[in-house]
Amino acid sequence: MEKENIAVGLDIGTTKIVAMIGKKNEYGKLEILGVGKSKSLGVARGVVNNITQTIQSIQQAIHEAENNSGYKIKDVVVGIAGQHIRSIQHTDYISRNNPEEVIGGADIQLLIDQVNKLAMLPGEEIIHVLPQEFKIDGQSEIKEPIGMYGGRLESSFHVVVGQASSIRNVGRCIQSSGIELSGLTLEPLASSDAVLSQEEKEAGVALIDIGGGTTDLAIFKDGIIRHTAVIPFGGNVISDDIKEGCSIIEKQAELLKVKFGSAWPGENKDNEIVSIPGLRGREPKEISLKNLSKIIHARVVEIVEQVFTEIKAYGHEDPRKKLIAGIVLTGGGAQLKHIKQLVEYITGMDTRIGYPNEHLAGDSDEEFSSPLYATAVGLVMNSIENKTQSAVRMDEVTPPKPVYRAPVVRREEVIEEREIQEREQEEENNNFAKKEESTGDKIKRSFFDRYVDKIKDFLDNAE
């Protein structure tokens, strides 16, 4: 029987850590076997800033996912984000020794390896090298060069770069949690796999993933990734603004945002008020929903404008680079009321909310089709593509065999044990002697002879 391919994705976010276990069912859809979620401690704006707390949060999420699924996790594909991520465009080429041979996968891999050796700024490391369009002997706009003839193979690349220390810190947290790291994926790329269709990628689309600490952007055109960016603001700054503006604690600010928050101030009437319990017997606070919406609106406008600046930097206003499919919003921040209308108003582009349910099996829990889980679903899909066997059934996990270790015996203990044995033997012989004298004499003599010999040996050795 063929072993089932169990994949595991780990989304290390600023507000939550999600471990998701899944596999492909017979219809090619993703069947979720178990999910573990924990509050993210030790991560700020997508970057680990407290190793110990992050390890504890990861272990909690992993343990919950294992209990829910009945599988033991061995390794994970991890999403990476943070303000240290940047992307560059680069063009490189190789000259082939034999132009009469068709171009194969090895030639493309050679070209990618060459780009991986690019000199980066001190402390930076290449995360992804994504080929875009190829050129063979001057012939451009080739999407699939395999099987073609040519001497000079050239390609433009989208290179994603990050801080080496931040990447290593993530790796250290994973290994210290008792699991292996099987792959790293840029979070907006994982989210795009989960919520975008191939038609949208062909037509041109901008994916905006509004997370807790960062807002990630990925732009596709003609089915190819064209631009990625990470903006160091997310849902947390909105909550902080509410906390400061309404003079309430963080937990209350987060609840207000989720339950009553809106990105469009005109929706709320002046007389709509929500009452917040006071701290330690203090009077309850009354907060106007119109004021709450104004605070949220101001910060969301700032985030969307920064993202729109990145979309313009890609060249969206050029007719050839136009994003016909507009914008897709995902991540926890996409659940904010009226955010779709606000994004359409600021950018003038068609907008929809991206749900990962298109790739999920029909019987999946409704909770997992929320934009909140888009990155985790994308990471599991990435792990399936890599054909990783990341988890095994609990009943298949064999307990380690007990290792036999010979007891360490000291010389004094050996001598003492011999003396005890000899005394016991002597007593036994005396008993025999009482019962049957002749047999007792024989045993006594033979034992005495052996005892004398031993004393002689001991004295000889001592000399």
C-alpha positions in Angstrom: 0.0 0.0 0.0 1.3 3.5 -0.9 2.2 5.6 2.1 -0.1 8.6 2.5 1.6 12.0 2.0 0.9 13.9 5.2 1.9 17.6 5.0 2.4 20.1 7.9 2.5 23.9 7.6 3.5 26.3 10.5 2.4 29.9 10.3 4.4 31.9 12.8 2.5 35.2 13.0 2.7 38.2 15.3 -0.7 37.5 17.0 -1.1 33.7 16.5 0.9 30.6 15.7 -1.0 28.0 13.6 0.1 24.4 13.0 -2.0 22.7 10.3 -1.8 19.0 9.3 -3.4 18.0 6.0 -3.3 15.6 3.0 -4.7 15.5 -0.5 -7.9 13.5 -0.9 -8.9 11.4 -3.9 -10.4 14.5 -5.6 -7.1 16.5 -5.3 -8.6 18.7 -2.5 -6.9 19.5 0.8 -8.3 17.5 3.7 -7.4 19.1 7.0 -6.6 16.4 9.7 -5.9 18.7 12.6 -5.1 22.3 13.6 -3.3 23.7 16.6 -3.5 27.4 17.5 -1.6 29.3 20.2 -1.2 33.0 21.1 2.1 34.2 19.6 4.5 35.4 22.3 8.0 36.5 21.3 7.2 37.6 17.8 6.9 41.3 16.7 6.1 42.5 13.2 6.8 39.0 11.8 10.3 38.8 13.5 11.3 36.6 16.5 12.4 38.8 19.4 12.2 36.3 22.2 13.4 32.7 21.4 12.1 31.1 24.7 8.6 32.4 24.4 8.4 31.6 20.7 9.5 28.0 21.3 6.8 27.6 24.0 4.1 29.0 21.6 5.2 26.7 18.8 5.2 23.6 21.1 1.7 24.5 22.3 0.4 24.8 18.7 2.2 21.5 17.6 0.9 19.6 20.6 -2.7 20.7 20.0 -2.5 19.8 16.3 -1.1 16.3 17.2 -3.8 15.7 19.7 -6.6 16.8 17.3 -5.3 14.7 14.4 -3.7 11.6 16.0 -0.5 12.2 14.0 3.0 12.8 15.3 4.7 15.7 13.5 8.3 15.2 12.3 8.9 18.3 10.2 7.2 21.5 9.0 7.2 24.1 6.1 7.4 27.5 7.8 6.1 30.8 6.5 8.5 33.8 6.7 7.6 37.5 6.7 8.7 40.6 8.5 9.9 44.1 7.7 13.4 42.7 6.8 12.1 41.1 3.6 12.8 42.8 0.3 12.7 41.8 -3.3 14.9 42.6 -6.3 14.7 42.0 -10.1 17.8 40.3 -11.6 18.7 39.0 -15.1 21.3 36.3 -15.6 22.4 33.9 -18.3 24.4 30.7 -19.0 26.2 29.7 -22.2 25.6 26.0 -23.0 28.4 23.8 -24.2 26.3 21.9 -26.7 23.6 24.0 -28.4 22.6 20.9 -30.4 21.2 19.3 -27.2 17.8 20.3 -26.0 17.5 22.4 -22.9 16.6 20.4 -19.8 15.8 20.9 -16.2 19.5 20.7 -15.3 20.2 23.8 -17.4 17.5 25.8 -15.6 18.8 24.6 -12.2 22.3 25.7 -13.2 21.0 29.1 -13.9 19.0 29.3 -10.6 22.1 28.1 -8.7 24.1 30.9 -10.4 21.7 33.5 -9.1 21.8 31.9 -5.6 25.5 32.9 -5.5 24.7 36.6 -5.9 26.5 38.8 -3.5 24.0 40.3 -1.0 24.3 43.1 1.5 26.1 42.1 4.7 23.8 40.0 6.9 21.3 39.2 4.1 20.4 35.9 2.6 18.4 34.8 -0.5 15.1 33.0 0.4 13.6 32.5 -3.1 14.8 32.7 -6.7 11.7 32.7 -8.9 12.3 32.6 -12.7 10.0 34.8 -14.7 10.5 34.9 -18.5 13.3 33.2 -20.5 15.2 34.3 -23.5 17.0 31.8 -25.8 19.6 33.1 -28.3 17.8 36.5 -28.2 14.3 35.1 -28.7 12.3 36.6 -25.8 9.0 35.9 -23.9 9.5 32.2 -23.6 7.7 30.8 -20.5 8.8 27.1 -20.9 12.3 26.6 -22.3 12.6 22.9 -21.6 12.8 20.9 -24.9 14.0 23.8 -27.0 17.4 24.2 -28.7 19.8 27.1 -28.0 23.3 28.1 -26.9 22.6 31.1 -24.6 19.8 30.7 -22.0 18.8 33.9 -20.2 16.1 34.7 -17.7 14.8 37.5 -15.5 14.4 36.5 -11.9 12.4 37.7 -8.9 14.8 37.4 -6.0 13.4 37.5 -2.4 16.0 38.5 0.2 15.8 38.5 4.0 18.0 39.0 7.1 20.1 35.9 7.7 19.8 36.3 11.5 16.0 36.5 11.4 15.9 33.3 9.2 18.3 31.4 11.5 16.3 32.5 14.6 13.1 30.9 13.1 15.1 27.7 12.3 16.5 27.6 15.9 12.9 27.9 17.3 11.7 25.1 15.2 14.5 22.7 16.1 14.4 23.6 19.8 10.7 22.6 19.6 11.7 19.1 18.7 10.8 19.1 15.0 12.7 19.6 11.8 12.5 22.5 9.2 11.7 21.0 5.8 11.2 24.3 3.9 10.8 28.1 4.1 8.2 29.9 2.1 7.5 33.7 1.8 4.1 34.1 3.5 2.4 36.2 0.7 3.4 33.4 -1.8 1.8 30.8 0.5 -1.4 32.9 0.9 -1.5 33.4 -2.9 -1.5 29.6 -3.5 -4.5 29.3 -1.1 -6.8 32.1 -2.3 -5.9 33.0 -5.9 -7.1 31.2 -9.1 -4.8 30.7 -12.1 -7.1 33.0 -14.1 -6.5 35.8 -11.7 -2.8 35.3 -11.8 -2.9 35.4 -15.6 -5.1 38.6 -15.8 -3.0 40.4 -13.2 -3.8 40.6 -9.5 -2.5 42.1 -6.2 -2.9 40.0 -3.1 -2.9 42.0 0.1 -2.5 39.8 3.3 -3.3 41.9 6.3 -1.8 40.1 9.3 -1.4 41.0 12.9 2.0 42.7 12.6 2.7 43.1 8.9 0.7 43.5 5.7 2.2 41.4 2.8 1.8 42.1 -0.9 2.3 39.8 -3.8 1.6 40.9 -7.4 1.0 38.4 -10.3 0.7 39.1 -14.0 0.7 36.6 -16.9 0.8 33.8 -14.3 4.2 35.0 -13.0 5.1 36.6 -9.7 6.1 40.2 -10.5 6.5 42.0 -7.2 6.5 41.2 -3.4 6.7 43.6 -0.4 6.2 43.5 3.3 4.7 46.7 5.0 5.5 46.7 8.8 1.9 47.6 9.9 -1.0 45.3 10.5 -4.1 44.7 12.7 -2.1 45.3 15.9 -1.5 49.0 15.1 -5.2 49.5 14.7 -5.8 47.9 18.1 -3.1 50.1 19.6 -4.8 53.2 18.2 -8.1 52.2 19.7 -6.4 51.5 23.0 -4.8 55.0 23.0 -7.8 56.9 21.5 -10.4 55.3 23.9 -8.1 54.9 27.0 -8.9 51.2 27.4 -6.8 48.1 27.8 -5.5 46.1 24.9 -7.8 43.1 25.3 -10.9 45.4 25.2 -9.5 47.3 22.2 -9.1 44.0 20.3 -12.7 42.9 21.2 -14.1 46.3 20.2 -12.3 46.2 16.8 -13.5 42.6 16.0 -17.1 43.0 17.2 -18.0 46.6 16.5 -15.2 48.0 14.3 -15.8 49.4 10.8 -13.4 50.9 8.3 -16.1 53.2 7.0 -17.1 56.0 9.5 -20.3 57.0 7.6 -21.9 53.7 8.5 -22.4 54.5 12.2 -25.0 56.9 13.6 -23.9 59.4 16.3 -26.1 57.9 18.9 -24.7 54.4 18.6 -22.7 53.7 21.8 -21.0 50.7 23.4 -20.4 50.4 27.1 -17.0 48.9 28.3 -16.7 47.6 31.9 -14.5 49.7 34.1 -11.3 48.3 35.7 -11.5 47.2 39.4 -14.9 48.7 40.3 -14.4 51.9 38.2 -17.3 53.3 36.3 -18.0 51.7 32.8 -16.8 53.7 29.8 -19.1 54.7 27.0 -17.6 54.7 23.5 -19.2 56.1 20.4 -19.1 53.7 17.5 -18.7 56.7 15.1 -15.5 57.7 16.9 -14.3 54.1 17.0 -14.8 53.9 13.2 -12.9 57.2 12.7 -9.9 55.8 14.6 -9.9 52.5 12.6 -10.5 54.4 9.3 -7.5 56.7 9.7 -5.1 53.7 10.3 -6.5 51.5 7.6 -6.2 54.3 5.0 -2.5 54.7 6.0 -1.9 50.9 5.5 -3.8 50.8 2.2 -2.1 53.9 0.8 1.4 52.3 1.6 0.3 49.1 -0.2 -1.0 51.2 -3.2 2.4 53.0 -3.4 4.0 49.5 -3.8 1.4 48.6 -6.5 2.3 51.8 -8.4 6.0 51.1 -8.0 5.4 47.8 -9.8 4.0 49.9 -12.7 0.2 49.2 -12.5 -0.5 52.4 -14.4 1.3 51.1 -17.5 -1.4 49.5 -19.8 0.8 46.4 -20.3 1.2 45.9 -16.6 -2.5 46.6 -15.7 -3.9 44.4 -13.0 -7.2 43.4 -14.6 -8.3 41.1 -11.7 -7.8 44.0 -9.2 -7.1 43.3 -5.5 -7.7 40.2 -3.3 -7.7 40.9 0.5 -6.9 38.1 2.9 -5.5 37.5 6.4 -7.2 38.3 9.7 -7.4 42.1 8.9 -9.6 41.3 5.8 -12.5 40.4 8.2 -12.8 44.1 9.3 -16.2 45.4 8.3 -16.4 47.5 5.1 -12.6 47.2 4.4 -13.4 46.0 0.8 -15.4 49.2 0.1 -12.6 51.4 1.5 -9.9 49.6 -0.6 -12.0 50.1 -3.7 -12.5 53.7 -2.9 -8.8 54.5 -2.3 -7.3 52.4 -5.2 -10.2 52.5 -7.8 -9.5 48.8 -8.4 -12.0 45.8 -8.2 -11.6 44.1 -4.8 -12.8 40.8 -3.2 -12.1 39.0 0.0 -10.0 35.9 -0.5 -11.1 32.7 1.2 -9.0 29.4 1.1 -12.2 27.3 0.7 -11.6 26.6 -3.0 -8.8 24.2 -2.3 -10.4 22.6 0.8 -12.3 19.3 0.9 -16.1 19.7 1.1 -16.4 18.3 4.6 -13.8 20.7 6.1 -14.7 22.7 9.2 -16.1 26.1 8.2 -13.7 27.8 10.5 -10.7 26.8 8.3 -12.2 28.6 5.2 -11.7 31.9 7.0 -9.1 34.4 5.6 -7.4 34.0 8.9 -6.1 30.6 7.9 -5.1 31.5 4.3 -1.3 31.4 5.0 -1.5 28.1 7.0 -3.5 26.4 4.1 -1.0 27.7 1.6 1.9 26.3 3.6 0.3 22.8 3.8 -0.2 23.0 0.0 3.4 23.9 -0.4 4.5 21.0 1.8 2.3 18.6 -0.4 4.0 19.9 -3.5 7.4 19.1 -2.0 6.1 15.5 -1.3 7.2 15.7 2.3 6.2 12.9 4.7 5.9 15.3 7.6 3.8 13.3 10.1 3.1 9.7 11.0 0.2 8.1 12.8 0.6 8.0 16.6 0.2 4.2 16.6 3.0 3.8 14.1 5.5 5.7 16.3 7.6 2.9 17.8 8.8 3.6 21.3 12.6 3.5 21.6 14.0 0.1 22.5 15.5 0.0 26.1 19.3 0.0 25.8 20.9 -2.6 28.0 23.8 -1.3 30.0 26.0 -3.7 32.0 26.1 -2.8 35.7 29.3 -1.2 36.8 30.8 -3.5 39.5 33.6 -2.3 41.8 36.4 -4.8 42.9 35.5 -4.4 46.6 31.9 -5.5 45.8 33.2 -8.6 44.0 35.3 -9.7 46.9 32.5 -9.0 49.4 30.0 -11.0 47.3 32.5 -13.9 47.1 32.8 -13.9 50.9 29.0 -13.9 51.4 28.7 -16.9 48.9 31.5 -18.8 50.7 29.9 -18.2 54.1 26.5 -19.4 52.9 28.2 -22.5 51.3 30.0 -23.2 54.6 26.7 -23.1 56.6 25.1 -25.3 54.0 28.0 -27.8 54.3 27.7 -27.9 58.1 24.0 -28.7 57.8 24.8 -31.6 55.4 27.5 -32.8 57.8 24.9 -33.1 60.6 22.7 -35.2 58.3 25.2 -37.4 56.5 28.8 -37.3 57.7 30.6 -39.0 54.8 29.1 -36.8 52.1 29.7 -33.7 54.4 33.4 -34.6 54.8 33.8 -34.8 51.0 32.0 -31.4 50.4 33.9 -29.7 53.3 37.2 -31.0 52.0 36.7 -29.9 48.4 35.4 -26.5 49.6 38.3 -26.1 52.0 40.8 -26.9 49.3 39.3 -24.3 46.9 39.2 -21.7 49.7 42.9 -22.4 50.5 43.9 -22.1 46.9 42.1 -18.8 46.6 43.9 -17.4 49.7 47.2 -18.6 48.2 46.4 -16.9 44.9 45.4 -13.7 46.7 48.7 -13.6 48.7 50.8 -14.4 45.6 49.1 -11.5 43.7 49.6 -9.2 46.7 53.3 -9.9 46.7 
